[in-house]
Amino acid sequence: MALRARVFRRSISVPCLGVAVAGCMLFGRTAYAANSVPDWVKEAAQQTVPHYSESTKAVVLLNETVFTVAPDGRATTHVREAVKVLRPTGREEAVPIVYFDKDEKVLSMHVWSIGPDGHEYVVKDSEIAERGIGGMGGELYSDERYKIMDHPPGLDVGGIIAVEYEVRDRPYLAETTWDFQSSIPHLKESFTLILPEGFTHTTTWAHHRVDTGIDLEHQKWRWEMEHVAGVDLEQVPMSPPIASLSGRMTVHYAGPTLAEPQEGTWQGIGEWYSRLSRDRVASTPEIAAKATELTQGKSDFYAKTEAIGEFAQQQVRYFVIEMGIGGYQPHYAGDIYKGRYGDCKDKATLLSAMLSSVGVHSALLMVDTERGAIDPEAPSIYGNHMIAAIEIPKGYESPKLRSVVTAKTGKRYLIFDPTWERTPFGQLEDNLQGSYGVLMEGSDSQVIRLPVLAPELNTVRRSAIFALGSGGELTGTVTEKRFGDLSERRREVFAREDAKDQQRYMDRTVDRDFTSVKLTDLKVENVAALNKDLTTTYSIEAAHFASQAGSLLMVRPRVLGSYAMHVDRKERRVPIDLGSTRRESDEFEISLPDGYTVDELPDPVKLDLGFATYESSTVVAGQKLQYKRSLTLREVTLPADRYEDLQKLASVIDADEQSRAVLKKVK
Amino acid sequence: MIGTKKARQVVVCGGWMMVMGLIATAAAASDPWTKPTADELNMKEQAGYPGAPAVILNREEITRDDLHVMQHYERIKVLTEKGKEYANVELRFASSHGDGSYSGDDKNITDIAGRTVHPDGTIVPFTGKPYLKTFEKNSEYSYQARVFTLPDVEVGSIIEYRYATRIADNIYEAPDWFIQDRVFTRNAHFVWYPTTRELSSDDGTISAISWFPILPAGVSVKRTESPSSSHTGNGPQQTYEVLAKDVAPEPNEENMPPMANFTYRVLFYYTPYRTPQEFWKARGKAWSKRFDSFAGPDDHLRTATQTVTAGASTSDAKLQNIYAKVMSLENTDYTRSRGKSEDKAEGLGKLTNASDLLQRGRGDSNQMVELFVGMARAAGFKAYGMLVPDREHRLFTPGWLYFGQFDNMIAIVNVDGKDQYFDPGSRYCPYGQLGWQGTFVQGLRQTESGTDFSQTPGPSYGANKTMRIGDLTANAEGELKGTVTVTYTGEAALAWRQRALRGDEESLRHGLRTSMESMLPKTMEVKVETIEGVAEYDKPLVVKYNVHGTAGTKTSKRWILPADVFVAEESGRFPHEKRETPIYFHYPQAILDAVRIKYPATMSVEASPADAKVPFQNLGSYTLSAKSATNSITVQRSMLFNTVIVPQKDYGDLRTFYSQLESKDKDNIVLKAEAAPAAAAAAPAGN
């Protein structure tokens, strides 16, 4: 993830176009009161706060955003916001923060507060600190910063913190977004748009019905909302990202003085980005030479693209440097190749340049790592990651091309993310599946839905042969074959950690299912061969596996591995994110100790819910116990009303995982 | 942190920039890089450390005080993909803008140069521009970093870079040499040329250089002296040097004691003190004076104390009243501190002493200790303050002349001729106990004649008790239903109480519920019914839950239940066979379980766990027993552990102890359906 990071500002508008515009007439005289709390704060504080659930931490009493574009196309955002703290953990919701970067400027920021006892406070501007954002996700340098008032007075339950600020927006895109919904409720809010004569605008709405707003005449429009519910996902298991649920409005505008006017279409977004990146994806002789070297002797489309794709994926170090428009615009492909490092858009850009050198066309594809964040109905630059769409020649077919999308133009693309270092070429990592992306193809730019891959492309297969001793001890050998995203973590461990940490990781893995266990003879194959099964084999010696109770020996046929899902028992109101499609299977054989006979076996299980299937069986063959099970998940998301089915699935799996075969001592 | 470390002197020295410039030019003229050997180019692994991500081939740091510069050189061999991360370099520094508490840190990073050498010997120079990354900027200081990445790094590359840390002209700072890293170091070389000038610090005129060394066997600090300074022409030039080879990586294990203070290092000081004893005596005296100045007592505090202790008939009762008073105040470390404007709004004046604090009704942890000591003194007790480290993060080392080693204050009160230890700064800590972070540690205490080192006591397992009682009923459908009562005392209660202080009842309930859910089988639903004693630090914290759901496995003939539902889901504590460091625990404790399961008359116990008793040396013990009665079975489990550290040599014994108890914890109760009487068997089932 290294497209201009979307900072999670609870209620601060996302940046947009422009430079300073003095004052803001809509608010009338700008009341940066030096010595008293302004009237708008006092009025906001007078509102009656409805009864919210006990988990509601804070409430936005008021948010007024005014976005003003000057005749020269420069824009400013002016915000007034008041937040009331409802619980001690809600303090952080009320801390005033204003984000900016090299191309933005905080023109003013003032903070006031009213304590729970009614005392009014005016915060000195000198108490506002400035900090940088850094160190997230491989980021070495970003110019993104924020101004913050960490400890405003009155920051207690019942206290109200208010901020008024003005930001000169980024100059390179005629777009701004109003995030009118967040994790806490909003009582009253508005967004006002002020455009100069000759300018036009459009709005798009994500996760919310379209609202035309109020035309205030003279190029002013206003949207108002009241009692917007919070999207509180803190205690919701398997929850989708908040960005896939919370409402937002994006305004695009156009005018004679704008270099990059926007009309609110995916095509417009794509054309803007294509212009921004066009010269960056140009190949160089060095790039062409490397691409030729990598594809030498390969005539097949897949073979050629795989060689180049894996180079961009494996040989270019992920490393983020973002400055100003560099949050969106990639570096030059030649520079990326030379340094062999870059962020997501750099890696996708180099891949594109290399492919073009060998006659393969590709386009950049903007996505979001949070599934569902990009709403196909709401064109905008809302996205935090860049990957590649590689055009597949007409008529070319191969079973190795798994993540394929057909665009409205009829062209087929293989979707590939060179930043995801452990996803096989031809596939797409799970968190992007089922989401939308913006194909940056000049005038053919469009939003496309990313495929959901078949469960067979994301697998774990365990097989093992064990011998059970009469004292409950267990020995045996285990083979685990993993493919796709389910192999990612383990490939990561075996590719990056030292021998000691690899052993520790595996110790911890088997420790979940055994006590007093010793894992030896650890062998791993195909760590770097992403299109082959990652195969792990090891031996197990568990001193206490089956538990003895009198003449009985209780054995868990599901010896190791778990498919457990964390679900709760609350009413479900939001969709379910299953993470990934997958197929997991286990086959274990346990030789039983002499002198014991099987008295009882767990019942077989078969559950088919459409989106998932679970099967399990335990049988006896001679003096051996044979256990088989499999889980198939076919969807990545489910509507809320399928939660009961998911609870049932989780419960069946839990019960089966705990089930015991009862052995009895032969008299 | 308390205290400041570095000595500094304000010196105006106009000519030094020119000298510095000459040195830089001279350095640039010669090749600053090391020619790699064939062995270095070809190496794939560091012997003894298979899979290690990288090896530091060379680390060099040369400090020239009179030039106000530290020159750094790093040369690293990348061995794995992970090792490529060493190519991303972030060099942090702080610079102050005023005379505030940060004025001792006024640095900049300059002269960055680097290159990448490929295994075939190809050299790729770093030609990029380091970026200036800002972490924090305010009216007092800036905290920033120069960041850059070395080009074209691949597995097998050698990355090299140099840079200089420039220190403000008026500051002299003795260096800290950290010799051990996360990876193996082949060659480490550190040199310091202290200033030849006369320095003074806040503590007086600098008379000596001292150092605190922790070094590998055979490595020492080499001190030499030349007749006169080549740079300044002043007095004799001292030189300090350490040369270390083949330094093992820092230890890194789970449940490890705080090692951060004990990796290989040499920490130097400019000091006005001739011995460590002198340092601690003088600095302790200054701290003690400040402490007494705040604690008092003054007349107001005496009067208030009289009110608080009125009616108490014994010394201990008086002190308990004082402790209760302090505990009733708002400790702002658990809520939030207020600024001057809020104090003013509330009509509060300047906070100068404990008496003011009492009047305000709130203060931070250290101020609460000072208030407690002041009130105890007012009540006629001999009472003292003591500085302790937080042993979660560090231990106190007297050889390291750094007052900032201490994190917290505690109180010592002599009650009826015996020193007792109290932790009034840790809100809701039981009377007469310390928060675990301050137990079993050495610190610095006030005495009648000044200050001295002292050891804090710690509790035995009996003081930190968690008692879990399950009263469950099994029905014929395979469900368990009933109540669980958990009684926490000591540390176990303190953690929940302080969590409640930071949050509210909702967050406490959520925490308690999820904690119980994580213990019980996943299929059981948990509801917190009542919480008693959250604010009553002298009583146990009692939480009652209602629980229900399925547990264990039902077969056609049997119901196999976990013997102790509270531990059946636990994973192994010590899964690794090998251990390099001692094993560290937060506090001694006792965990006592009793679970009674009542079952239908149509069932009987077919099997239950055999009684077990497992000792661990004389430091711990585990017992499990099951007792049957009519239509019920009760399992009792106890786990007592009475130490906070186990030496590495005893790891095997400890692991065996845990393995045995964890195995026993997986035992089952087997309930069997009674054979139905013939007439009943013929009757239609259910409905």
Interface residues (C-beta under 8 A of the other chain):
Chain A: E54 S55 R87 P88 T89 R91 G115 H119 Y121 V122 V123 S126 A129 E130 R131 G132 G134 L140 Y141 S142 R145 H151 P153 G154 L155 D156 V157 Q235 Q315 R317 F319 I321 M323 K338 G339 R340 Y341 A495 R496 E497 D498 A499 K500 D501 Q502 Q503 R504 D507 R508 V510 D511 R512 F514 T515 S516 V517 K518 A543 H544 S547 Q548 A549 G550 S551 L552 M554 A564 R569 D599 E600 L601 P602 D603 S651 D654 A655 Q658 S659 R660 V662
Chain B: Y49 P50 G51 A52 P53 T80 E81 K82 K84 A87 N88 E90 G128 Y131 K133 T134 F135 E136 K137 N138 S139 V147 F148 T149 P151 D152 V153 E154 T335 R336 S337 R338 G339 S341 E342 A345 E346 R502 G503 D504 E506 S507 H510 P521 K522 T523 E525 T550 G552 T553 T555 S556 K557 R558 I560 S571 G572 P575 H576 E577 E606 A607 S608 P609 S659 Q660 E662 S663 D665 K666 D667 N668 I669 V670
